[in-house]
Amino acid sequence: MFGFGKKKDKEIIRVQFIESGQENAFAASEVPIEQLPDTFEINTTLSIAGDEWSVVSAVPPRKAEFRKTGSLIITLAKYEVTQIDPAKILYSLPTISSDLPGVEAADSLENVLVVYEDDWRQFEFLSVRLENEIRQELEDILNIYQTQHNGSGFKQLHVRRRVDIPLPEKSLTLAELDNVFSLEKTYDGIAFSNAAATVVNGFARQTVSGWIFWGQTDDSGYITTLCLRPGTHTESATIAPLMDDFVKQHQLLLVDWVQVFLCGERAESFARYDE
């Protein structure tokens, strides 16, 4: 449990604890910042008065942010074991990739992009030479939408296995990516929300328009997996000309597997992504 401190300076954070569904805090504490995690975007459990609580949300979520504000609001939910009929369980997504990158221990998660495991390769760039395989995968995903969609979820999902290597070997560097798109922020790496570890050779860059390029390189710095992630208020039109030129120049296709959207020279313009 967090310790209670009396010192009040910029290294002491006032933390309020709120139970999910309630409006008012049930506890508050002055916590030394070194006792708080780098980010609450990683699945976090707290022990309070002998009870186990999971963190639903934290505002702000990152140490770099609450160090500046001096305050933190954590919404919690108690762990409960619920019996569910397996036949009633639905998948939240129609498709996922069959692979995941390796991870390694990290000294800090303070400037790391945190994503879900299921986000891996869901919105990605692939070699145009893989167009046949891509279209076959898209057909399988459309079939899931047509035959397995049930309310807010899916009775089955499609695991994509046809494309092991999305980009040609040694075809694209981070420097080339940085030269095309105006960058606002460079992250130190990537982490999945279920573990305090970072992806080996992971990278992430946020553009001025809010779009995030992220993925993995080989040991020489060449990009092996390149994914795209929209921000909170991003619009495709803001970078559509650059994106269309980028995929054409590097002979790539951009695919959002969940949205069944294909962008490229013989497909849609990125400007149509928001339609």
N, C-alpha and C positions, 0 to 999 in steps of 0.2 A: 504494500500500500504506500502511497505517496507520504513522505514525511511532512510535518507541519513546521514551518519556519516563521521567525519573527522579523527577519531582515527584509527591508523593502528597498530594493534598488533594481536596476535594469536587468539583473540576473535572477530576480525573484519574480515568478509568474503567478498571478492570481488565477486559480483554476476553479471553475464551477462545474459540479456534476449534476446532470439532469437525467432522470429516468425517461426512456423513450415513451412518448405519448403524454408526458406531463409538461407543464409550462414552467414551473418553478424548480430551482435547484434544491436538492435534498442535502447537499454538502458543499463546502467550499474550503479551499486550502491555499496557503502561500507556499509555492513549491520552487525550490532551487532549479534553475533551468537544466542543470546537468542531470537531474533525476528524471527529466522528460525525454521521450524518444525523439529522434530526428524528424520523424513523420508518423502521423497516425493513419496514413494511407495503407500501411501494412496492417494486416489483421492483428489487433491488439486486445489482450485480456488483462483486466485489472481485478485484484482481490481487495474488496472493501468490506470490513467488519466480518470477515469469514465467508463472504459470498463472492462467487465468481461472476464477473460482468464482462460482456463483450462491448467494445467501442463501436457504436453505430456511426457516429460522426464526430468530428472535432473542428471547431471554428476559432482561429484558422488551423489548418491541418499540419503545417510545417513549422519546425523550430525557427527557421529563418524569419517567419512571419510573426509568430507570437513572441519572439525575442524583442521585436520592435514595438508591438502593441502592449506587452506586459500583461495580457489577459488571454484566457483560453476557456472555452466552453465545450465540455465533453458530454455527449449524449450516450447513454449506456442502456443495455438490455441484459437482463439476467438470463443465464443459460437455462434452457428448458429442454427436456427430452420428450419428443412427441412421436407417437406411432403413426405412420402414414402407410396407406395401402400402396404397394409398389405400382399397381396398375393405374393409379391416379397421378403418378409423378410425370411431369412434363419437362421437356428441355426448353430453356429460354431462348436458345439459338437454333437455327436450322442447320448450321454447319460449323465445324471446327477443323483446324489443321491436325494432321496425324503426328506432327513433330513438335518438340519444344527445345529451346536452347539450353545448354548447360549453365549452371549458376555457380558462384563462388562467394566466400565470405567477404563482407565489406566492412571497412573501418568506419564508414559514415554513410548515412542515407539522406543527408540533409539536402543535397542538390541532385537528387535522383528522380527520374520519371517513374512513377508507380502505375502499373497497369495490371489488369487481370490476365491470368494465364490464357483464358479464352480469347483475349485480344490478339494473341500472337498470330501474325500472318492473315488477319481477317480483312485488312485493307492494304494491299501490297502491290509492289511493282514486280513484273515478271518479264522475261525475255519474250519478244514477239515470236520467236521460234517455237514457243510453247502454246501457240494459239489453239491448236487442235485439242491439246490436253485441257486447256483452260475452258474451252467451250463445252467439252464433255463434263467437266466438273460443274459448270453452270447449269447444264441440263439436269444433272442429278439433284442440285439444290432446288431448282424449280419444281422437280417432282416431289420433294419434301413439302414445299409450300402447298402444292396441289392435293397431296394425299395424306399428309401427316399433321397439318395445321389444326390445332384444337384450341379455340379461345385465345388465351394469351401465350400459348406455348406450342410445343411440337411433341407428338408421341414418339417420333424417331428423329434422329439427326443424321446428316451425311458427313462422314469423316473423309476429308480430302487426302488422297494418297498418291495421286498421279505425278505431282511435281515435288521432287526432293530438293532440287537445286533451282531456285527461282531466277537467279541472275547468272549470266555468263561469267566464267572465272576471270578475275582481274580486269573487269570491264568498267568499274566505277569506283571512284575514291571519294572520301569525305570532302576533300578540297574542291572537287568538281561540283559537288552538291552545294557547298557553301558559296561558291562563285555565282551560282544561278539564282538562288533565293536569298532575299534580304533577311538576315537572322537577327532575332532579338535576344535569344537566350540559348546557351549551350549547357546541357545537363552533363553531369559527371558519369552518368550511366543509366541503366534501366533495372528496375526490380519488379517482381511479381508480388501482388498484394498478400499472398499466402505465406511469404517467408522473408526474413530479414537477410537477403542475399541478393547479389546483383548478377545480371547476365554477363557471361564471359565475353569480353570485347563488345559489350553493348554500347550504344550511343543514342543520343536524342538531341535534336535541334528544333527550336521553336522559331517560326518566322514572325515577322512584324505583323502579318495578317492573322496570326494565331494558329495556323496549321503547324503540326509537329511531324517532322520526319524522324523516324526512329528505327532501330534494327540492330544488326550485328555485322562486324567486320571479321576478316581473317587476321592472323597474326601480323601480316604485312600492311594492314590498313585498308585493304580493298573490301568494299561492301559485298557481303554475301546474302543478306536479307535486308530489304528496305520496305518499311511500312509507313503508312500515313495515318494521322490521327487528327480529327477536327477539334478545334477549341470550342469554348462555350458559345461564342457568337460568330463563328467563322462563316464565310460565304465563298462558294466555289468561284464566283465571278472575279473575286479579287486577285486570284492567282491563275485563272484559267489560261490566259495567253502563255504565261511562263510554263505552266504545267504541260500544255499541249506541245510546246516546242521542246520541252525536256524529254518527254517520252518519244517524240519523233527522232530527235537527235541521237538518243541512246538506244533506239530500236526496242522500246519497252511497251508493255501494256500495263495499265493501272486497273486493278480489280478490287471492287468491294464485294466480297463473296456474299455477305449477309444481305446486302441490298440488290444483289445480282446486277451490278453495274460494271460495264466494261468501257474503259477509256483508252483511246489510241488512234493511230492514223486511219485504220480501217474500222473504227468503232465510234463511240460518242466523244464529243468534246467534253472536257472537264467542266465547262460552263453549265452543262446539263445535269450535273450531279445533284443539285438541290431541288430539281423538279419532281 
